[in-house]
């Protein structure tokens, strides 16, 4: 089983990476590289008010805009796994965690299915072994692809 270190932001166990100038930045996720406008106009934020018929279009727009997301449904404290930033960088994707409340589960699963297919088209099956296993809908999607 993969060795992962779960980092809880409330406990302040952060993964930091040194930069060339000697300063350290705390890296939680690549999502910090996005502007507020990109996040606000992305599919994950629009899912709250979307109809099921609109989800595919939202996911495809995010792919076209170069900001695809894998959606997570978490709890009170967001969970970041130490390998998240590397996975995001390698597969040019962002993790987006809703916390304890979020859009309808079916909408999240539908969005993620489009992104799963995109990842498979771009990278084959290797991403499946590296992705977090708590991505919404991953287990069912994987079973349907066997």
PELIN-V551481 format. One line per field, one symbol per residue. ss: DSSP state (~ for helix, > for strand, _ for the rest). burial: I if it has 24 or more other ideal C-beta (glycine too) atoms within 12 Angstrom, else O. Layout:
ss = ???
burial = ???
This chain:
ss = _____>>>~~~____>>>_____>>>___~~~~__~~~~~__~~~~~~~__~~~~~~~~~~~~~____>>>>______>>>__~~~~~~~~__>>>>_______~~~~~~~~~~~~~~~~~~~__~~~~~____>__~~~~~~~__
burial = OOOOOOIOOOOOOOIOOOOOOOOOOOIIIIIOOIOOOIOOOIIIIIIOOIOOOOIIOIIOIIIOOOIIIIIIIIOOOIIIIIIIIOIIOOIOIIIIIIOOOIIOOOIIIIIIIIIIIIIOOOOOOOIIOIIIOIIIIIOOIOOOOO
